[in-house]
Amino acid sequence: MDEKLFSIIDSLEDTHRLPLQDYEYLVSHRSDEGAMLLARKASAIRDSIYGRDVFVRGLIEFSNICKNDCLYCGIRKSNSTVDRYRLTEPQILACCKQGYDLGFRTFVLQGGEDGWFTDERLVSIISKIRAAYPDCAITLSLGERDRDSYQRLFDAGANRYLLRHETADKAHYERLHPAAMSFDHRMQCLQDLRDIGYDVGIGMMVGSPYQTPHELAEDLKFIEEFQPEMCGIGPFIPAHDTPFADFPAGTLEETCYLLSIIRLIVPDVLLPATTALGTISPLGRERGIQCGANVIMPNLSPVMVRKKYMLYDNKICTGEESAQCRTCLDLRMDKIGYTIVSDRGDIRREKSGSHGGTHV
């Protein structure tokens, strides 16, 4: 029994913060016994705030065109084998209608950094969704934009923004991205989003190339300091035709271990059991929920484009119709004692105080 590990876990449960060296110890001394203890504590904290409810977000992957060349990403600009597409405004709105009829009350518009989607075009789409579904939350995952752009999209009706920080270590960031991309700019974008009033989601890949326990400890410390409303983590999964195609994937065990730690750091965070987790293990999303997650993001995109939005290899649920996917998830969550609810799934910060989200 690692008494130091258990002492650190108890301290994190009590204070929701640790020195950097204790985070590094947690990461580098993972054990089955420690993972089970963390999962129990994380589940108890989540249940005390959210009960056994699981929130669903309807994911609409509307463009796989991207100006960036991130070394890990399957839709990177330099990957000439990708079959590129972008959905039209009517197609995006049709996805929302189908999702609303299936009980989704949050839509996530996600795409590569596609310059065709100007502020004007996005404002048109967002304002139409807001007018048609005033009871829904609109989440954007569109990468880096300037502050004025973020403000215009917020004013049009967007509530939340997902922008993974990818890694909180600048040198590590530079090993994962081309020189044209800036760690400092990514961090400035996150601060701009927070200042404007979005509910902000950050996150990182687990087991990404060149990642060490020290970098993961820095990620956990950044999560502690930023206090995100959402935090999306998933295992690194290599994509063919990228510079990292031959690197090993992250693991289910380490990802679930970190999910539990994040729940203890930010008790009320909205924490997805990601598609990537389900891709590396048939029961990956269930394991994520059992380790403290409380969000699942099924795909509402048209089936004809799902195989084209391949950020990594072997992505699941690329052939299922939206209704089929929703029914399947309902049954799978029920089997492990959780219930998918038709709810916006706003963060519940009554117990810990607001950190800047508007929840409108």
Buried (B, 14 or more C-beta within 10 A) or exposed (E): EEEEBBEBBEBBBEEBBBEEEBBBBBBEEBEEEBBEBBBBBBBEBBBEBBEBBBBBBBBBBBBBBBEBBBBBBBBBBEBEEBEBBBBEBEBBBBBBEBBBEBBBBBBBBBBBBBEEBEBEEBBEBBBBBBEEBEEBBBBBBBBBBEBEBBBBBBEBBBBBBBBBBBBBBEEBBBEBBBEEBBBEEBBBBBEBBBEBBBBBBBBBBBBBBEBEBBBBBBBBBBBBEBBBBBBBBBBBBBBEBBBBEEBEBBBBBBBBBBBBBBBBBBBBBBBBBBBBBBBBBEBBBBBBBBBBBBBBBBBBBBBEBBEBBBBBBEBBBBEBEBEEBBEEBBEBBEEBEBEBBEBBBBBEBEEBEEBBBEBE
